[in-house]
């Protein structure tokens, strides 16, 4: 397993759409494991392959409260099949948008279908933080960041700050 480099905004890769995984094989399973290790090291609760420069529809999530209760979720080609009309607002952050946060309103509950690490079809119903995290990570697969859901002014301030951080190292 390896810790991968996490890209930060405004890296253009983060704005590109990821391609569906055609074959769930050992390299995809290794990517999932590396992404989990990277996410835990960061530390974060979700990571999408485009955030580590790989334009494949692969995400990992773990919203458990502590290490001993770790319940990682690995999703390949995730697709939301249903979303509730009820909305929930969470203060979101992102490993690709460091030290920046914003309130984002999303459906409170979702159903998602995906392939597991063995290529088997799965379906999950999620609510609360897990539902928010799934939607956040699927956004990455579509070239969207959480800052695309906040006001233009706040987004501009965050991008300016990140650009300055990149220049100063």
N, C-alpha and C positions, 0 to 999 in steps of 0.2 A: 504494500500500500504506500501511497505517496501523498504529500501535501501539494496541492496544485496552486498556481498563482491565480488570485481572484482579480478579474478586470474591474476597473472602476470607471464610472461615468466621467467624462463624455466619450469613452471608447466606442468607436463606431460598431464594433461587433455586437454590443449590447442592444443595438437598434435593429438587428437582422433577425429574420424568422429562422427558427431551427427546423431541420428536416426530420421527418418521421424515421424511426429506427426500423430498418427492413428485416434485420436478422439479430435476434437476441442471442449473443454468443459470449465467449469468455472475455473478449475485449470490452464489451458493454458491461458485464458483471464487474470487471476490474475498475472501469470508470465509476460505476455506482459506489464501490468500496472507497475509491480515492476521493470521490466527492463527499462521502460521509465523513471521512477522516479530516478533510479540508474544512467542512462545515463545523465540526466539533472543535477543531483547532482555532477557528476564527475569533470567537465562537458565534454561532448563529443557529437558527432553527429551521432553515431551509436553504437550498442551493439548487440552481438550475445549470445544466451543462453550458449554455452560452456564457454564464458568468466566469467560467474557467476556459473560455475561448473555443468551446466545442459546440458547433451548431447542430446538435442532435436533440430530439425531444426526450430528455432524461431529467428527472428531478428527484431530490431526496429531501425528506422532511423528518424532523423529530421535535415535537412540541412538549415532550415530557418534562416534568419539573426538575428531575435530578438524574444523575448518571445511572443510579441503580434501577431506575424505572424506565431506562431508555427503550423507546419503541420506534425505531427508525422505520420510515415508509419509503420504499423505493418504487418509483413509477416510471414506466416507459410509455411513450405516446399517450400521455393523459389527456382526457377530453371531458369537459363538464357536459353532462347530459341533462341536467336540471338544476335550476337555481331558484331559491325561494324569493317571493316578493318582498318579504321582510328584510330590512337592511340592518347591518351592524357597522359601527365605526370603531376602528382600532388605530392607535398611533403606530404606524408602520415605520420600519427602518429597513436597511438593506446592506448586505456586505459589499455591494457594488456602488453604494452611495454612502460611504462611511461618515459617521458622526452627524447624520442628517435624519430628521424624523418629520412625519406629517400625518395628520388624520385622514384616513381614506375610508370611504363608505362602500361596502360591498354586500352582496347577498349574505344573509346570516347562515344559510344552509345550502349545501350543494351535493349533488351526486356526481361522481366521477368514475369513468371507466378507463382502464389502463392495462398494460401488460406488466406482470411481475418479473423478477429477475430470471425466471425460468421460461419466460415467454407465454405464460398462462394468462388468459383474460381474467381480470378481476373487476369488481365494482365496489365502491365504497360510498357511504353517506357520511358527510362530515358537517359539523356545526362549530360555531365559536371560532377560537383561534386556529384550529386545524383547517376549517373551511377558508378562513382568510389567507392562511399560509399557502394552501393549495392554489387559490386564485392568484396570489402574488407570484408564485413560481411559474404557473402556466402563462401569466403575462410575460415573463422573461422569454418563454419559448416563442412568443409572438412579437418580440422586439419592443416590449413595453416595460417601463420601470414604474415604481409606485409614484414617482414624482410626476408622471404623466397624468395622474389622477388629482393632483392638487392645483392650486391657482398658478397662473402663468408667472405672476410676480415671485411667489415663493420658489417655484421651479427655477427661475432665472437666477435668484440669489444663491440657491444651492449649487447650480452648475458653475456659477462664477467662483464660488468658494472651492469647489473640487478642482477646477482648472488651475486656480492659484496654488492649491496644495500639490498638484502634479508638477508644476513648474519649480516649486521650492523643494520638492522631494520629501 
